[in-house]
Amino acid sequence: MLDGVNEREAVFARAATILAHDERFSGDPVVPPIFQTSLFTFASYRDMEDAFAGRVRRPIYSRGDNPTVRHFEERLAALEGAEAARAFSSGMGAISATVLAFAGAGSRVVAVRHVYPDTYRLFQQLCRRLSISVDYVDGADADAVAAALPGASLLYLESPTSMVFEVQDLERIATLARAAGVVTIIDNSWATPLFQQPLRHGIDLVLHSASKYIGGHSDTVAGIVAGSAALVGRINAETYSYLGAKLSPFEAWLLLRGLRTLPLRMRAHEKSAVTLAERLKGHPQVVAVHHPAFSNHPGRRTLLGFSGLFSFEVGEAIDIAALVDALRYFKLGVSWGGHESLAVPVQASMAQTPKLNAQVAFGVSPRTIRISVGHEDTEDLWADLARALDTARR
Ligand SMILES: *Cc1c(COP(=O)(O)O)cnc(C)c1O
């Protein structure tokens, strides 16, 4: 068994070669072409019948299969150590198609609290309408997770969670879920396949909003799910084609382009974000920093590194609107994982319908500000935060 540092270097080394080395298409174009086509024709009746019967695997129609999209799926599967992967037009497309492939009328889903806000809305609205019930548990408490499992069909994890970045003990929870016959799904967008590989720890399916670090350039919305051929096959058979949230070939091409620099980008995000998190922790106007680097929960063991997204809470002496308005490099904006630094004050989202508001439901402090640390110079970013904190003192 490798120790943490060696394991991390082994994952990066493998990923670097997978991503920089490409021999997929004949004629050896160093950048593969975009198959911008809706359909593929057949040379003969026999060819068409073989494809329809599944005797030959080949693309028929781009809602089902497209070579550029498949290339992206195979890359992601290789990075996650999965047999198969399926790409979608958004992270939510991947999440909804996956949840609905494994839950139906009368089934019960167990989810960790502090899931991504639109995942929460999916559970509260569409799932309820389809008579799928969802119970939320404190994912940091593996005993509480175990207690909720009997009778559930699905356990939905996100480690670390959205907005407060709480971690879960994936190995322990995967063992408990397997014993209870419950399928496990994790949203691994925060960590990327470089900083956490949940399938290796016994989780059944791993999904990503590829709009974040996988794309990495804030120019694409996309999603992906990876796991065993059997489970991904079930998503293909039950929901994928009918819900129709397929990825476009051009966006798959952009994602392949983004992926080539993933190892370089993640090391840079980590270095800068950890520096800023530590400095914020020591700042007199900051009352808490929510970052897995400061956690000693056993769930930290499966994290091989830290990405660039975390949050902090400011004291009552700070005017939050004035703080974010004073920021120059951190732009106000949702999403994260791109080259640019971004900030979201929770207070600004408090007015959204409380019934469907994950921050309200899970008790996130309105004094929380989430930041995504981009690729600007770390000292410039720190100067920006320090000056804004100064300006915003009431
Ligand atoms: C953004 C995000 C999603 C949703 O992904 P989209 O690509 O925006 O649909 C899911 N999970 C997490 C943790 C996210 O941050």
The ligand as a Tripos MOL2 file, in Angstrom:
@<TRIPOS>MOLECULE
LIG
   15    15     1     0     0
SMALL
NO_CHARGES

@<TRIPOS>ATOM
      1 C1        -21.8060   23.0830  -10.5120 C.3       1 LIG1
      2 C2        -22.0150   21.8550   -9.7210 C.ar      1 LIG1
      3 C3        -22.9000   20.8670  -10.1380 C.ar      1 LIG1
      4 C4        -23.8000   21.0320  -11.3360 C.3       1 LIG1
      5 O1        -23.1060   21.0260  -12.5190 O.3       1 LIG1
      6 P1        -23.5870   21.8010  -13.8540 P.3       1 LIG1
      7 O2        -22.5370   21.4520  -14.8160 O.co2     1 LIG1
      8 O3        -23.6690   23.2460  -13.5040 O.co2     1 LIG1
      9 O4        -24.9420   21.2590  -14.1970 O.co2     1 LIG1
     10 C5        -22.9670   19.6930   -9.4110 C.ar      1 LIG1
     11 N1        -22.2360   19.5300   -8.3020 N.ar      1 LIG1
     12 C6        -21.4050   20.4670   -7.8360 C.ar      1 LIG1
     13 C7        -20.6330   20.2130   -6.5990 C.3       1 LIG1
     14 C8        -21.2750   21.6730   -8.5270 C.ar      1 LIG1
     15 O5        -20.4930   22.6260   -8.0330 O.3       1 LIG1
@<TRIPOS>BOND
     1     1     2 1
     2     2     3 ar
     3     2    14 ar
     4     3     4 1
     5     3    10 ar
     6     4     5 1
     7     5     6 1
     8     6     7 2
     9     6     8 1
    10     6     9 1
    11    10    11 ar
    12    11    12 ar
    13    12    13 1
    14    12    14 ar
    15    14    15 1
@<TRIPOS>SUBSTRUCTURE
     1 LIG1         1 GROUP 0 **** ****
